[in-house]
Amino acid sequence: MVEPSPPRSRPAGGRWRVVVPVALRWGLAVLWVLWAALAWWVQPRESTEAQLDLDLAGGRVVTFQRADGWADDGAYWGDRPDPRFSAQGWMLVWTVPNGQTRYAMVDPPAAQSYPSGPDTSVDGGRDARLAAVAGPWGTSGAPAHRIAGAVDLLAVVLPLLWLGRLIGGAPPLVGTRWFWFWIGLLPFGLGVLAWSYRELWRPPPAPAADRGSGWRGLGWLVFAGIGLTMLVFTARTLLGPAVVPG
């Protein structure tokens, strides 16, 4: 009786060639969903002075800042914009314990309340009450700041994983690398999702005869970017800033 020989183990390199595509297929999708949920949660939401007073009375103001608008620093992937600080600002931005950021248009403070910075001794002033309520919370541990940090980290990790696979992996089947490079720059990471779906989840059995070129990808980036901007604007108008913040 001859004992059958044990099957040969697959080389380590072969195992990686199997494991990495599967990990990317699921990992990119899961990380994008996590990023999208957190980014949506911490986006500033327009509110009212009445809501500000309610949060203030309930001790729910963790941090606050006066501003005269938002810093235009080329926000990437829908990350949270930063308020542009101004001691005499007409906008108050505050965060609450659940990690959300709210803002409201308010009257500027009296000039004498700000000799060199916010004067928390002004009796009855809203800014003084805000400082008194927010003080015990501190700022380093504010939930909104921690969530925003996680969003920024995911917004770096996801493109790096995608670029590493796009450049160092097998040639894509639906379009050239330049095609997917331009598509990947679409807002909100939707281009990375499109690449994952067409190249990892539903790839064609063979390279397409008319693979998308770099110029085609650039065209898609321009027109799809305009379309997404209009779609977000329309959705915010119809559904309101609580559903589509920004």
Secondary structure, 3 states (H helix, E strand, C coil): CCCCCCCCCCCHHHHHHHHHHHHHHHHHHHHHHHHHHHHHHHCCEECCHHHHHHHHHCCCCCEEEEEEEECCCCCCCCCCCCEEECCCCCEEEEECCCCCEEEEECCCCCHHHCCCCCCCCCCCCHHHHHHHHHHHHCCCCCHHHHHHHHHHHHHHHHHHHHHHHHHHCCCCCCECHHHHHHHCCCHHHHHHHHHHHHHHHCCCCCCCCCCECHHHHHHHHHHHHHHHHHHHHHHHHHHCCCCCCC
